[in-house]
Amino acid sequence: MKEIRSTDIKEYPLSSRGKVRDVYDLDDRLLIIATDRVSAFDVVMPNGIPGRGVLLTKISVFWFDFLKDVIGSHLITADVDQFPDDLKKYREILSGRSMLVKKANRVDIECIVRGYISGSMWKEYKTVHEKGNTLLHGIKFPEHLKESDQLPQPIFTPSTKAEEGHDINISYDEMVGMIGPDTAGLCRDKAVEIYARAAEYARTRGIIIADTKFEFGFDGDEFILIDEALTPDSSRFWPADEYEPGKSQPSFDKQIVRDYLDRLDWDKKPPAPPLPDEVVQRTLKRYQEVVDRLTG
């Protein structure tokens, strides 16, 4: 598959160009295109993963449909035939990797749900536990947790939404202070409900969803799910048959890219070194496997 690293839709203004997605402004709608760009350590690599944007879009579209009885989404269509006529000449670029979506009023919070303790939360937990404490961001964690342990129940751990750099974990009370109690309650309750529904289904497909992050917005008065949903970019997916708490887990994401870069003498600043074909192909295979498992 041809690698799409960047797009140039001349008929509409570019609203934003993120690490992966190019977003165009269609007045009351947005066109979101998932490119094949890949980043690690907040740096975009000079070469991408051909077809990765197609797989990410397929996963999001699957989940938006799967969860439609839990919450509506911003998705209008991912079918290029239903796009405005002046976009159809870009069919080769748009097909499979683009979504026409509603322009929502975004809630500027990353809504993270964790069913297992890993990543940044594990690092923070270790730090406070060594000081004899298990209270973290207003949440009382069990004592003596091991890395990758399943939590007694899913927990909601919001973070700031940084346009650049790293998001910062905050408490629920801090979130209330930022967006108000009503919207904060909607974010927490819906995020946990969506996670529980998705995690239950994924388990039947041999996948553990360790944690995930959602973005929400308002379409008028309707509270909806926006951006992407439950992809390897926004979630930590583990193969259930390899799960072994007490250490980090193998995952269906770009960890292969991170591991390769960690072995290099690179200072994690631009410009990034190119990814060898072997790393590209192994990473693509992991993304394809999670698509195959989830969508059947």
N, C-alpha and C positions, 0 to 999 in steps of 0.2 A: 504494500500500500504506500502511495506517495505521502511523504511527510509534509504536513502543513504547519509551518512555524509561525506564520503571520498572515493576516488577511487585510484586504484593502477594498472595502465596499464603498464605492464612490458616491452612491446615491444618498447615503445617510451619514450623519456625523458620528465619529467614534466617541462613545461616552467614556469608556475606560479600557485600558489594556493591562490586565493583571498578569500574574505569573503563568497562567494557563489560558484564561478566557479573554477574547475580544468581545466587547459589548457595544452595540450600535443603537442609537436613539431613533426610534420610529414614532416620535411624538407621544402617543399614549401607550406605546408598547416598546419592548426592547428585543433586539436580536442578540442572543448569546451564542457565541461560537467557541467550542472547546478545541483549542489547537493541540498540537503534539508537543508543545513546549514542556519541559520538565525542570523543576527546581529542586535544590537541596541546600540546606543551611541558608535559606533566603536568597540564594543566587541562582539565576536561570542559566541552565547549561547551554553551551554553544550548539549542540545538536539535541534533537528531541527523540521521542519514542514513536515511530510511525504507527498511526492507528490508535494511539492512546486516547485522543480526544473523542473518537468514535465510541470506544468502550466506556469512557466516563459518562458520555451522554446517554448511552443505552442503559446504564445502571440507574441514573437519575430518573429517566422516563419510566423505567420499570417501577421504581419505588413511588413516584408520584401517583401512578395508577393503583398500586397495591394499597396505598395509605389513604385513598380518596374518601373512604368512609370514616376516617379519623380526622382528617383535616384537608381542606382544599389547598391547591398550590397555585403558583403563578403561571404554570404551563398552559399555553393556548394550544400549540401544536408543535410537533417535531417533524411534520410531513412537509417537505419543500413544496409539494403541489398545492398546499394551502397557504403558502407564503404570498405576500404581495407580488404582483407580476414582475416588477422591476428587479426582484431578487432571483428570479428563476434562471437567469443567465449565469448565476454563480453556483448552479446546482452541483457541479463537480466538487466545489469547495465545501458547500453547505450540507450536502447529503450525509446523514448519519451523525453529524457532529454539531448540529445547531438546533436551537429552540426559540420559537417565538413566544414571548411571555408578557404577562401584564406588568405594567410599571407600578410597582407597589411602593408604599411609604415604609421604608426599611426601619426596623428596630435595630439600633446600633449596639447590639450585644451578641457575642458568640455564645450560643446556648449549648453547653456541653453536658452530656449525660455519660456517666461511667458505671458500668456493671462490674468492672474489674479494675484493680489499681495498677497503673502502669504509666510510663512516660513521665511528664512533668509532675503529675500528682504523686507518683511514687517517690520522686526525688524530694519533694516537699515533705511528704510524710516521714521519710527517713530522717530528715533534718530535725523536725519537731519531736519525733519519737526518741531520738538520742538525748533530748533534753527532758525526757520524762513526760511528754505531753502528746495527746492524740487529737487535740482540737485544731482544726485547720480550716480557715475561711468560714468559720462559724459552724462547721460540721464536726461532730464527735465520731471519729473513726474507731473501729475495734483495735484493741491492742494486739501486738505481735503479728501483724500482717506480713506476709511474704510478697515479694515482687510477683505480679500477675495473679494474685489471689482474687477469687470472686468475692465481691462485697455482699453483705447480708441482703441488701436491696439496692437497686440502681439509685445513684445520687446525682443531683443537679449541681454542677459547678460552673457558673458563668465566668466569662472573661470579657475584657475589653476587646473591641474590634479595632485593631491597628491597621491602617492602610499600608504602613511599611514597618518592617521589623516584627518583633514578637508581641503577641497578645499577652495580657497580664491577668492571671487568675484573681477574681474578686469574690467577696462574700455575697450572699443573696441580699443582705441588708444594704450593701453598697449598690447593688443593682437597682433595688427599689429607689434609692436616692437619685439614681441617674435617669430612670424611665418611669417611675411611679408604681404604686402597688398593684394597680389593675393589670397593666401591661406585663409587669414582672410575673404576676401570678399566672397569666395566660402562657407566657413563655415557659415557665417551669413545668406547669401541669401538662401542657401539650408535648413538650420535649420528652418528658418521662414516659408519657403514654405511647408516643411514636417509637421510642427506643424499645420499650417492652414488646410492642407488636412486631417490630422488625427483628429483634433478637430472637424471639420465639420461632419465627419463620426460618431465619438463617440457620438456627441450630438443626432444623430438620434437613438442611442442605449441607451439613458438615462444617458450618462456619460459626465461630464465636465472634460476636461483635463486642469487643472489649470496651470500646467507648466510641462516641461519635459527637459531631457538633452540627447544630442546625442554625439556620438564619430564618427569621420570621419577618413579616411585614403586614401592612394593612392595605387591602384593596377596598377603598371606601371604609365601611364598618366591618368588613370581613377580615378576620385574622387568618393569614395563610402562610404556608411554607414556601420559601423562595430560595434562590441561588441553586445549589446542587443538593442532592439527598443521598446519604449513606453510600458514598463512593469510597474507594481506597484512599482518596485524597483527604476526605473529611472524617474518616473512620479508621479504627484499628481492627482489621479483620484477621483472625487467627484460624488455622486449620484445627478443627475440634479433635481430630485423631492424634494430633501431636501436642496437645495442651499438657503442660507440666509446670505447675506453679513453683515459684522459688527462683525463677530466672526470666530473662526476656524471652519472648516467643517468636517463632517464625511467623511472618505476616504476608498478606496478599497486597503489597504496596511497593513503593519505591525504595524500600530498605536496602535492596540490592545495590541501588545507586549510591546511597549513603555509605554502605560498607566499602564499596570500591573507593570512593573519594577519601574515606578515613585512612586508607592504606597509602595514600599519596602524600608527598611533601607539598601540600597546598594549604594556604593560610585561611581558607574559607571566605575569601574576598574575590570580587570580580577582577580579572576575567577568570572564569572557571575552565578547567581542562576539558577537552572533548571526551565523550564517553565511547569506549570501544564497542564494536558491534556485539561482542559476546554479552556485555552488560545490558545493552539495549534489548537484545533478543530474550534474555532471561527475565528482564523486567516485564516486557510485553507479555510473555507467557504467564506470568503471575496474574496480571490484570485479566487476561483472557480466561484463566481458570476461574476467577471469582465471578465473572459474567456467566460462564457456562453453568456454574453451580447454582447461582441465584435464579437465573432466568430459565434454566432447564433446556 
